[in-house]
Amino acid sequence: MRKIAVIGVGRMGSKHAANLAAGRVKGAFLACVCDTDKAARKRAERLKVPAYEDYKEMAEAEKLDAVVVATPHYSHVEIAKFFLLRGIAVLTEKPVSVTVEWAQELNEVAKNSGALFGIMYNQRTNRVYARVRELVKTGKLGAIRRASVTVTDWYRSQVYYDMGNWRASWSGEGGGTLINQCVHQLDLMQWILGMPESVQASCRTVNRKISTENEVLANFAYKDFNVVFTASAHEVPGVNMTEIAGDRGLIRAGKFKAKIYLLENDEAQINAKSTRDYGNKRDKKYKKYTVRYGLINLIRDGLYGQQCNILNDFVHCMNTGERLLAPGEEGINGLMLINAVYASDWSGKKMTLPIDGKAYTAALRAHAAEEKNKGGC
Ligand SMILES: NC(=O)c1ccc[n+]([C@@H]2O[C@H](COP(=O)([O-])OP(=O)(O)OC[C@H]3O[C@@H](n4cnc5c(N)ncnc54)[C@H](O)[C@@H]3O)[C@@H](O)[C@H]2O)c1
């Protein structure tokens, strides 16, 4: 049985700890937790494991196989490095870091350590997105022509932002809705479509007292197509929709189901066969079907969270040496997209990828310093 600790038992970490403590992660158990906050440690007493204030003391006192890092974003790299350097496996919450420069440094440490390093990209466990990815990667959708990702269903009230002084600040969180919530959708975008060549973006803050954005509009340019990305955390009821059009069909994917339209002829054939100005109806025929999340998956994930699937995959790969569903190094891609969006918003310019990591870190620091001068976090 793998001995696992959870570091940071706030909103998310307490769920990871509860899943481990309840035996929902096959082959592992919760050995202890760690949190700098006394009240969080007190709340964790019900788990009946030791609760440490300092993760370094915890590492001295316990012989651990792995840690789950669920602390605020800026601390992920420092904590993950500490354990990887001691050969202890690390599963870190998203985002892997706040700057791509630090994420790359962490990945070097992980590579050299040989210890398993994973990231909590739990949305990759959603079979709807896995099927969409398969259709794109196997070429069934044909060459991609355009895509759009609209994610406006991460509603966050002022109460949410006031719950922790690190939230929605440049110095505490390294960004707003993009780095916290939308990191999942950007990971899915690059997981399914690969990385774009450039981005032009603009961000806004609407109706909240926060220093970072809660609305984003970005155009990701790929070699042969564009992805229009729209996100907000102030809209009700909100939408979560990914649309991908290829020359063999169309996918419209929400969180719980995807509608798939696969053409009998690809668009070049439809055009070649056309005897009419709008094309021939008989040549435009398609098969239509739906991919669903699945009732059992829906109930299980509703009760324990998708994150429990990633925990299970992590322990499974620790034991078998198989490739993780969400390897830590893939955390760099989503973060690269996020940093590029912010850099484009700040400069008003189109950013070519990969961006200069060091320059971005310097720009983020400048934003954090300016925020402090204005009396922020
Ligand atoms: N995967 C998901 O779906 C998901 C959902 C929510 C949050 N998250 C991620 O989880 C992480 C935590 O978010 P949250 O909402 O739980 O925040 P939170 O503020 O509720 O909890 C963070 C906890 O970490 C503790 N902490 C801070 N620094 C620490 C340190 N150095 N050592 C030990 N403990 C420390 C804090 O005291 C707090 O209890 C973030 O990276 C966030 O993006 C992921």
Ligand as a Chemical Component Dictionary entry (heavy atoms), coordinates in Angstrom:
data_LIG
# 
_chem_comp.id                   LIG 
_chem_comp.type                 NON-POLYMER 
_chem_comp.pdbx_formal_charge   0 
_chem_comp.three_letter_code    LIG 
# 
loop_
_chem_comp_atom.comp_id 
_chem_comp_atom.atom_id 
_chem_comp_atom.alt_atom_id 
_chem_comp_atom.type_symbol 
_chem_comp_atom.charge 
_chem_comp_atom.model_Cartn_x 
_chem_comp_atom.model_Cartn_y 
_chem_comp_atom.model_Cartn_z 
_chem_comp_atom.pdbx_ordinal 
LIG N1  N1  N 0  -8.595  20.125 -9.828  1  
LIG C1  C1  C 0  -9.625  20.910 -9.545  2  
LIG O1  O1  O 0  -10.708 20.754 -10.084 3  
LIG C2  C2  C 0  -9.455  22.010 -8.512  4  
LIG C3  C3  C 0  -10.573 22.632 -7.913  5  
LIG C4  C4  C 0  -10.343 23.629 -6.951  6  
LIG C5  C5  C 0  -9.033  24.010 -6.651  7  
LIG N2  N2  N 1  -7.989  23.412 -7.277  8  
LIG C6  C6  C 0  -6.592  23.792 -7.010  9  
LIG O2  O2  O 0  -6.266  23.362 -5.679  10 
LIG C7  C7  C 0  -5.303  24.266 -5.135  11 
LIG C8  C8  C 0  -5.850  24.798 -3.804  12 
LIG O3  O3  O 0  -7.044  25.470 -4.047  13 
LIG P1  P1  P 0  -8.166  25.565 -2.909  14 
LIG O4  O4  O 0  -9.378  26.141 -3.543  15 
LIG O5  O5  O -1 -8.267  24.270 -2.198  16 
LIG O6  O6  O 0  -7.497  26.661 -1.950  17 
LIG P2  P2  P 0  -7.718  26.869 -0.387  18 
LIG O7  O7  O 0  -7.254  28.245 -0.079  19 
LIG O8  O8  O 0  -9.112  26.489 -0.012  20 
LIG O9  O9  O 0  -6.728  25.798 0.277   21 
LIG C9  C9  C 0  -5.327  25.915 0.225   22 
LIG C10 C10 C 0  -4.783  25.410 1.549   23 
LIG O10 O10 O 0  -3.342  25.353 1.464   24 
LIG C11 C11 C 0  -2.816  25.786 2.714   25 
LIG N3  N3  N 0  -1.431  26.201 2.509   26 
LIG C12 C12 C 0  -0.972  27.347 1.937   27 
LIG N4  N4  N 0  0.379   27.327 1.864   28 
LIG C13 C13 C 0  0.767   26.161 2.415   29 
LIG C14 C14 C 0  2.044   25.568 2.632   30 
LIG N5  N5  N 0  3.167   26.175 2.266   31 
LIG N6  N6  N 0  2.097   24.355 3.244   32 
LIG C15 C15 C 0  0.949   23.724 3.636   33 
LIG N7  N7  N 0  -0.282  24.253 3.450   34 
LIG C16 C16 C 0  -0.369  25.448 2.835   35 
LIG C17 C17 C 0  -3.763  26.887 3.151   36 
LIG O11 O11 O 0  -3.682  27.141 4.546   37 
LIG C18 C18 C 0  -5.116  26.318 2.743   38 
LIG O12 O12 O 0  -5.722  25.570 3.768   39 
LIG C19 C19 C 0  -5.088  25.355 -6.176  40 
LIG O13 O13 O 0  -3.972  24.996 -6.968  41 
LIG C20 C20 C 0  -6.344  25.291 -7.022  42 
LIG O14 O14 O 0  -6.182  25.775 -8.327  43 
LIG C21 C21 C 0  -8.189  22.415 -8.182  44 
# 
loop_
_chem_comp_bond.comp_id 
_chem_comp_bond.atom_id_1 
_chem_comp_bond.atom_id_2 
_chem_comp_bond.value_order 
_chem_comp_bond.pdbx_ordinal 
LIG N1  C1  SING 1  
LIG C1  O1  DOUB 2  
LIG C1  C2  SING 3  
LIG C2  C3  SING 4  
LIG C2  C21 DOUB 5  
LIG C3  C4  DOUB 6  
LIG C4  C5  SING 7  
LIG C5  N2  DOUB 8  
LIG N2  C6  SING 9  
LIG N2  C21 SING 10 
LIG C6  O2  SING 11 
LIG C6  C20 SING 12 
LIG O2  C7  SING 13 
LIG C7  C8  SING 14 
LIG C7  C19 SING 15 
LIG C8  O3  SING 16 
LIG O3  P1  SING 17 
LIG P1  O4  DOUB 18 
LIG P1  O5  SING 19 
LIG P1  O6  SING 20 
LIG O6  P2  SING 21 
LIG P2  O7  DOUB 22 
LIG P2  O8  SING 23 
LIG P2  O9  SING 24 
LIG O9  C9  SING 25 
LIG C9  C10 SING 26 
LIG C10 O10 SING 27 
LIG C10 C18 SING 28 
LIG O10 C11 SING 29 
LIG C11 N3  SING 30 
LIG C11 C17 SING 31 
LIG N3  C12 SING 32 
LIG N3  C16 SING 33 
LIG C12 N4  DOUB 34 
LIG N4  C13 SING 35 
LIG C13 C14 SING 36 
LIG C13 C16 DOUB 37 
LIG C14 N5  SING 38 
LIG C14 N6  DOUB 39 
LIG N6  C15 SING 40 
LIG C15 N7  DOUB 41 
LIG N7  C16 SING 42 
LIG C17 O11 SING 43 
LIG C17 C18 SING 44 
LIG C18 O12 SING 45 
LIG C19 O13 SING 46 
LIG C19 C20 SING 47 
LIG C20 O14 SING 48 
# 
